[in-house]
Amino acid sequence: CTNDWDEVDSAASAASAYGLITDLVLLLLMIGTMVLVLKKHAAGLKIVWKLLAAMLLIIFLQPILQLAVSNDASMKKNTGEHVTCLFL
C-alpha cells in the first residue's frame, strides 16, 4: 500500500487514457471500413465483416479491460477519500 496519492490518482485515471486509445482505434477501423465500402474494393469487401467483428469485440472488451487496469487504484483512492472525510 502506497501513501503517494499522486501515484494512486494517476493509476486510477489510467482507464480513461486506455479508453481514449481504444476509441481512437475504433474510429480508425470505422474509417477503414467506410473507405472499403465506398470504394467497392472487391478484396476489401471480403474483410469488412472481420473489421466489424473486431470493432464489436473491442467495444465489448473495453469496459472489462478498463476495470482491470484501474480497479485496485480506484479502490485505494475511494477508501482514502472516505477515510480522509471521517477526520475532517
Summary of the structure (lengths in Angstrom):
residues: 88
radius of gyration: 19.7
end to end distance: 22.4
largest distance: 67.1
contacts: 207
relative contact order: 0.16
helix: 90%
strand: 0%
